[in-house]
Amino acid sequence: MPKVCFVPIWYPLEQYATSRLRAKSVVELLRHDPRWEVELDYGEDADIAVIVQLCSDRNLEEINRNRDQVVVYDICDRFFATDSIFRTDEGVLHSQSRCLEIIDRADVLIAPTRQLKAELNARFPAKPCVYLPELVDYGAVPSPASPADSRRLVWFGHTTRGNFESVRWMIDHLVSAHGYQPVLVTTPNTLRRRYPAYADFCTAWSIDAVRSELAAAALCVVSHSPAEPFKSPNRFATAMTQGVPTLASGSPACDEILAAAGYPQFSVGTTLDVDRVLEFLADPARRSLYVADVQREIWQRHAPEVVRRAYVELFERILPDSDNY
């Protein structure tokens, strides 16, 4: 039986979306497939090692030493083009140089959006690159549209990656012009330090907090940093799947879903766009139809069976004789 190990860098796994969605949850999904042995963390005896986002010094040494192992590099950020500094148990990690080191070793690259795949193909033409969708996060399953009565506006995520800076204009407009009450599910100390004017709207992030706030929300907004436009639509997919009408900005992956579902106007770029969408959502029937139609499109792309099949097809291409193990 062929063996695959998924190697995240950030722990605890549940607290980091990339580790949770593209390592832990995928391993749990694939454990139901008797043809593959899967495990979390690096295994030198694995036939395939999936490196998720970045890797430690030790694991870089391992994959460079173990040349018979097929390395799949899961790239979900543009660290190959922009540098960030992270502190790990091993010391300081420069994301750009580490990303390029892993790309150099990798046999195959994978990306969570078609847009990021296209950029990787252009920048690293010698490396095969495959689009692999993410699961819907936070255990969300398709639910009916939430009512508009609460006027609660939810945003969730990190404030350090440009996602909040790029969404502030929407939040400010929805509060000042439409009377929404913002709920920002994130790390309180970081929000207070970086954006003190919004500190009173903060709810401390946890998986349960995101679930409960989405359950009570009338509206959600998501946006991507201009430096990271090709990131996964996972926050949009999560909120919409839980039944919360969601406005997206600066995200080609969200635009793709909205256009395919027939609602390109929900990709907003101006306050006038926002006003028009709210007018549309004021009709309960149209509100429900929007949520149901977009959920259907999301589920066709991100349902567990779709994601499982995508990984299995990739591994079968890498190890064409996998049935003979």
N, C-alpha and C positions, 0 to 999 in steps of 0.2 A: 504493500500500500504506500503510495507516495506521500511525503510529509511536507507540510507548508508551515512555516512559522511567521507570525506577524509581529513586527518589532516596533512598538511605539517608543517615543522618547520621553513623553510627559506622564507623570504619575502624581496623584492617584488617577487612574484611567477615567473614572466617572466625571472628574472635574474638568477634563479637557475634551472639547468636542471632537478634535481630530483623533485622539486616542480612543475615545468612546465609539465614534461612528465608523472609523476606518481600520480599527484593530479589534477591540473587544467585541463589538456587536457583530462584526463579520465572522470572527472565530465562532461565536455562539451560533450563528446562522449555518456555517459550514459543518459544524459538528453533527448536524442531522444527515449529512451525506456520507454514507458508509464507504465511499470510494476514496476518501481523502482523510488523512490524519492531520489535524491542525492544532496549533498551540500558540499561546502568547509568549512573547520574549524570544530572544535569539536562541536557536538550536543549531549547533554545528553539524548535526546529522540530518538536518532538513534538506530536502531536494530543492525547495524554493524558499527564499527569505524575502518577505515583503517589508521593506523599510518604510516607515510611515513618517512623513514630513521631514525629519532630521534623524541623526543617530549619534550616540555617544562615541567618545574616542575608542572605547573598548570594542564596541560593536563594529566600528569602521575597521579596526585592526582585524577583527574576526572575518569579515566578509572579504577583505583584501587578501587574507591568508588562505581562505577557503575558496580557491578559484574554481572548483568543480560545482560549487553551489550557484544556482541561477538566482540572480538578485533582481527583484522587481522594486523599483523606487516609486512610491506613491507621493506625488508632488501636489500639494493643495494650496501652496502659497508661492508667490513670485520671488522666493529667496534667491534664485539664480540671478536676479536682476537688482535686488535691493537688499542691503545688509541690515540686520538687526543683531543686537548683542543680548544673549541670554546667559543667565548664571545657572549652572548645573552643579551636581555633586562633584563633577570632575574639574570645575572651574568655569572660566569664561568660554562661551561658544559663539563664534561668529557665523551667523546663518548662511551668508552668501558663500564663503569659502567652503563650508561644510557641505552645502547643497551641491556645489560643483564637484567636490570630491566624490560624493555618492553617485552623481550622474556619470562621472567617469568610470566608475566600477559597474554601474548597473547594466544589465542585459536588456531590460524593458522598463519603460516609464509608463506610469498610469496617471490620469488626471480626472478630477471630479466634474469638469465641465468641458464641453466641446471647444469653447473659446480658449481655455488654457491648453488643451491638447494641440490646437492649431499653433499657438505661440511656441510650444515646446517642439513641435515638428519643424518650425521655421528656424529656431535657434540651435537645435541639436538634431540635424537631419540624419545623422548616422545611428541614432537611437530609435528603435521602434517605440511608438507611443500609442496607448489605448485609452479611450474614454471609459471610465467605470463610475457609474452613478453611486451616490450615497443613499443609505437608508434614511427614512424619516426619523427625526430625533425625538427624544423625550417620550418614547413609547406611544406617540400620537397615532390614532386610527381615525378614519373618516367619520366626522361628526356633523350634525346639523349646524346651520349657520347660527352664530350667537346673536341675541337680540341687541338692538342699538341703544336700549334704554340706559345702560349704565354710564355711558359717556367715558368709559375707562379706555385709555389709550396706552397700549403696552409696547415697549421696546425692550429687547433683551440681548445681551452680548457683552463683549469687552469694550471698554472705553479707550484702550491703548492702541488699537489697530486701525483707527480712522473710521470705524463703523458708526460711532456716535457723532463725531464731528460732521460727517457727511449727512446725517439725518436730522440735525438740530433745526434746520429751517422748516422741516415738516412739522416737527413737534411744536415749535414756537407758533406756527400759523394755526395749527389745529387747536391750540390752547387759546390764543388771543382772538381768533376769528370765529371759532366754533364751540368754545366752551368745554373742550375735552379735558379730562383729568389725567395727566401723564403718570405712568407707573414704569419706572426704569429698573429692570431686574439685572443687577450687575454687582460689582464689588464696591461696597459703600466707601471705603477709605480712598480708593483710587478715584471714584467719581467726585468725592468731596475735594480732593486735592487738585484735580484737573479742571473740574467744572463746578465750582462751589454754588453757583446759582441754581443748580439742579439737584442739590444734595437732598432737599426735603422730599423729593419725589422717588427716592431710591428704596427698593426692596432688595435685601441681600440675596444674591444668586444662590440657588440650589436647584436641583432637578425638580423637587417638589414645588418650589416657589414658582418656577416657570410654568409648570402644569397648572397650578391653582390660579395664577394671574391670567393665563390664557383662557381658562375656564370662565373667568369673570369679565373678560375684556369685550368691548364693543368694536375695537379697531386695533390693528397692529401696523407698525411701520418698520421697514427694513431698508438698509442702504449699505453700499460697499464703498470703501475708500477709493478715491481716484487712483491710488497707487496699487490697488488690488481689485480691479474690476472683474476679474475672471474667477472669483471664488465661487464655491458651491452655493446653491440656493437653499441650503438646509434650514435656515431660520424662516424663510418664506414658506417652504414646504411644511415645516412643523406647524406654524401658526394657521395656515390655510387648512391643513388636515384636521386640526383641532376645531375648525369651524369659525375661525376669526377672520373676517374680511381684512385683507392685508394690502397695503400700498407699498410698492417697491420703487427704488430709485438707484440709478447707477449700477445696475446689475444685469449684464447681458443674459446670464443664465435664467434669471427671473423673467426677463423680457421674452425669452424663448418659450417658456411655459405659458405666459399670459397670451402671447400671440397665437400659439397653437390651440389654446382653449377658447379663443375668440374675444379676449378682453385686453387688447394692447393699451387701452386708455388707463389701465391701472398701473402702468409704468409711468410715474409722474416726474416732471422736471421743473414745474413752476407751481406757484400757489393757485393759479387759475386751474391747472390740471387737478389739483387736490379738490378744489371747490366743485368741479364737474363730477368727480368720482363720488363725493359725498352726496351730491344731488341724486346720482344714480342709486346709491345705497339706501336712500331714504324710502324707497319703495320696498317693502318687505319681500315681495315676490321676486323682484330682481336681485335683491340681496341674497336670498336663498339660492337662486339659480346660479349666480356668480360663484358662490362657494362650492356648490355641487359640481359645476362644470370644471372648475380649476382643480378640485380634488380628484376628479376622474383623470385629468391629464397628469397630475402629480403621481397618482397611483400607477399609471401605465409606465412611468419612468423610474419610480423609486420604491415600489412595493417590495417586500422581502424576497419573493420568488424571482422578481426581475433582477435584483442585485445578486442573489445567489447564483443565478444562471450566468450572469456576466462574469463573475469570478471563476466559475467552473469552466466556462468556455476559454477564458484566458489561460488557466492552468493546463487545460487539455492541449492548447496550441503550443505551450512551452514544453510540455512533456507528452508528446503524441502517443507514446507507448504506455501511458499511465495505467491502462487496464491490465497490463501485464506485470505490474509490480507485485 
